[in-house]
Amino acid sequence: MFEKLLKIRYAAVIIVVLSVLHAFAFLAMGAKVAIHAYVQIVHPDEDTRTRPGLELLHSLDFMFVSLVLLVLALGIAKLFLVMPGKEPADLPKWLHLDSISQLKVLLWETVLTTLLIVAMSDLVTNLGKPLGWNVLIAPGAILLLALSLYFMKKH
Protein backbone atom coordinates (compact mmCIF):
# COMPACT_ATOMS: atom_id res chain seq x y z
CA MET A 1 0.00 0.00 0.00
CA PHE A 2 2.76 2.45 0.97
CA GLU A 3 4.59 1.74 -2.28
CA LYS A 4 1.49 2.72 -4.27
CA LEU A 5 1.20 5.94 -2.29
CA LEU A 6 4.88 6.63 -2.85
CA LYS A 7 4.26 6.82 -6.61
CA ILE A 8 2.23 9.99 -6.02
CA ARG A 9 5.52 11.77 -5.41
CA TYR A 10 5.99 11.82 -9.17
CA ALA A 11 3.36 14.57 -9.26
CA ALA A 12 6.32 16.69 -8.14
CA VAL A 13 7.62 16.31 -11.70
CA ILE A 14 4.81 18.63 -12.84
CA ILE A 15 5.83 21.24 -10.26
CA VAL A 16 9.50 20.96 -11.23
CA VAL A 17 8.82 21.22 -14.97
CA LEU A 18 6.48 24.20 -14.60
CA SER A 19 8.88 25.96 -12.21
CA VAL A 20 11.74 25.53 -14.68
CA LEU A 21 9.56 26.80 -17.54
CA HIS A 22 8.53 29.81 -15.47
CA ALA A 23 12.17 30.42 -14.54
CA PHE A 24 13.20 30.44 -18.20
CA ALA A 25 10.31 32.79 -19.04
CA PHE A 26 11.42 35.25 -16.35
CA LEU A 27 15.02 34.88 -17.53
CA ALA A 28 13.95 35.67 -21.11
CA MET A 29 11.96 38.71 -19.94
CA GLY A 30 14.95 39.93 -17.93
CA ALA A 31 17.28 39.43 -20.88
CA LYS A 32 14.90 41.35 -23.15
CA VAL A 33 14.77 44.30 -20.73
CA ALA A 34 18.57 44.20 -20.29
CA ILE A 35 19.20 44.16 -24.04
CA HIS A 36 16.87 47.15 -24.47
CA ALA A 37 18.77 48.98 -21.71
CA TYR A 38 22.15 48.23 -23.29
CA VAL A 39 20.89 49.47 -26.66
CA GLN A 40 19.81 52.69 -24.92
CA ILE A 41 23.26 53.04 -23.37
CA VAL A 42 25.08 52.56 -26.68
CA HIS A 43 22.59 54.56 -28.81
CA PRO A 44 20.79 57.00 -26.51
CA ASP A 45 17.45 58.41 -27.70
CA GLU A 46 16.49 62.01 -27.42
CA ASP A 47 13.67 60.82 -25.16
CA THR A 48 14.69 61.90 -21.66
CA ARG A 49 12.23 59.50 -20.02
CA THR A 50 14.41 56.54 -20.90
CA ARG A 51 16.56 55.53 -17.94
CA PRO A 52 18.73 52.51 -18.82
CA GLY A 53 19.99 52.11 -15.25
CA LEU A 54 16.44 51.56 -14.02
CA GLU A 55 15.80 49.11 -16.81
CA LEU A 56 18.88 47.17 -15.76
CA LEU A 57 17.57 47.04 -12.17
CA HIS A 58 14.19 45.79 -13.43
CA SER A 59 16.03 43.21 -15.50
CA LEU A 60 17.79 42.10 -12.32
CA ASP A 61 14.36 41.77 -10.65
CA PHE A 62 13.24 39.36 -13.36
CA MET A 63 16.46 37.38 -13.10
CA PHE A 64 16.21 37.04 -9.32
CA VAL A 65 12.63 35.77 -9.64
CA SER A 66 13.99 33.28 -12.17
CA LEU A 67 16.61 32.24 -9.63
CA VAL A 68 13.97 31.72 -6.92
CA LEU A 69 11.97 29.50 -9.27
CA LEU A 70 15.07 27.48 -10.19
CA VAL A 71 15.95 26.98 -6.53
CA LEU A 72 12.38 25.85 -5.90
CA ALA A 73 12.46 23.40 -8.81
CA LEU A 74 15.84 21.95 -7.87
CA GLY A 75 14.89 21.67 -4.20
CA ILE A 76 11.63 19.88 -4.93
CA ALA A 77 13.35 17.56 -7.39
CA LYS A 78 16.04 16.76 -4.82
CA LEU A 79 13.57 16.11 -2.01
CA PHE A 80 10.88 14.19 -3.88
CA LEU A 81 12.49 12.63 -6.94
CA VAL A 82 15.99 11.59 -5.84
CA MET A 83 15.99 8.47 -3.72
CA PRO A 84 17.97 8.71 -0.46
CA GLY A 85 21.43 7.24 -0.80
CA LYS A 86 21.37 7.59 -4.61
CA GLU A 87 22.29 11.25 -4.75
CA PRO A 88 24.72 12.38 -7.44
CA ALA A 89 28.13 13.10 -5.95
CA ASP A 90 28.54 16.38 -7.83
CA LEU A 91 25.59 18.22 -6.27
CA PRO A 92 26.42 21.74 -5.14
CA LYS A 93 26.68 22.18 -1.39
CA TRP A 94 23.54 24.36 -1.16
CA LEU A 95 21.49 21.54 -2.71
CA HIS A 96 22.29 19.02 0.02
CA LEU A 97 18.76 19.21 1.40
CA ASP A 98 17.28 16.61 3.69
CA SER A 99 13.94 18.18 4.55
CA ILE A 100 11.28 20.64 3.50
CA SER A 101 12.46 22.88 6.36
CA GLN A 102 15.90 23.22 4.80
CA LEU A 103 14.32 24.01 1.42
CA LYS A 104 12.09 26.58 3.14
CA VAL A 105 15.11 28.35 4.66
CA LEU A 106 16.95 28.31 1.34
CA LEU A 107 13.93 29.78 -0.45
CA TRP A 108 13.41 32.29 2.35
CA GLU A 109 16.97 33.57 1.92
CA THR A 110 16.57 33.73 -1.85
CA VAL A 111 13.26 35.60 -1.59
CA LEU A 112 14.78 38.07 0.89
CA THR A 113 17.56 38.84 -1.56
CA THR A 114 15.03 39.26 -4.34
CA LEU A 115 12.88 41.59 -2.22
CA LEU A 116 15.95 43.67 -1.42
CA ILE A 117 16.73 44.12 -5.13
CA VAL A 118 13.08 44.94 -5.95
CA ALA A 119 12.86 47.46 -3.11
CA MET A 120 16.10 49.07 -4.22
CA SER A 121 14.88 49.44 -7.80
CA ASP A 122 11.57 50.91 -6.58
CA LEU A 123 13.44 53.38 -4.38
CA VAL A 124 15.72 54.43 -7.23
CA THR A 125 12.70 54.79 -9.52
CA ASN A 126 11.11 57.28 -7.12
CA LEU A 127 14.30 59.20 -6.35
CA GLY A 128 13.37 62.68 -7.61
CA LYS A 129 9.80 62.50 -6.31
CA PRO A 130 8.43 63.28 -2.86
CA LEU A 131 8.46 60.10 -0.80
CA GLY A 132 5.47 59.09 1.33
CA TRP A 133 4.94 56.59 4.11
CA ASN A 134 4.34 53.78 1.59
CA VAL A 135 8.08 53.80 0.81
CA LEU A 136 8.59 52.11 4.18
CA ILE A 137 6.39 49.09 3.37
CA ALA A 138 8.99 47.09 1.42
CA PRO A 139 11.88 47.77 3.84
CA GLY A 140 9.56 46.97 6.76
CA ALA A 141 8.56 43.68 5.16
CA ILE A 142 12.20 42.85 4.49
CA LEU A 143 13.08 43.63 8.12
CA LEU A 144 10.25 41.45 9.44
CA LEU A 145 11.18 38.55 7.15
CA ALA A 146 14.87 38.85 8.06
CA LEU A 147 14.10 38.90 11.78
CA SER A 148 11.77 35.92 11.39
CA LEU A 149 14.45 33.99 9.55
CA TYR A 150 17.01 34.89 12.22
CA PHE A 151 14.82 33.68 15.06
CA MET A 152 13.81 30.55 13.17
CA LYS A 153 17.45 29.63 12.54
CA LYS A 154 18.35 30.39 16.15
CA HIS A 155 15.71 27.97 17.41
Secondary structure, DSSP 4 states (H G I P E B T S, - for coil): -HHHHHGGGGGHHHHHHHHHHHHHHHHHHHHHHHHHHHHHHHS--S-TT--HHHHHHHHHHHHHHHHHHHHHHHHHHHHHTSPTT---TT--GGG---SHHHHHHHHHHHHHHHHHHHHHHHHHHTTTS---GGGGHHHHHHHHHHHHHHHHHH-
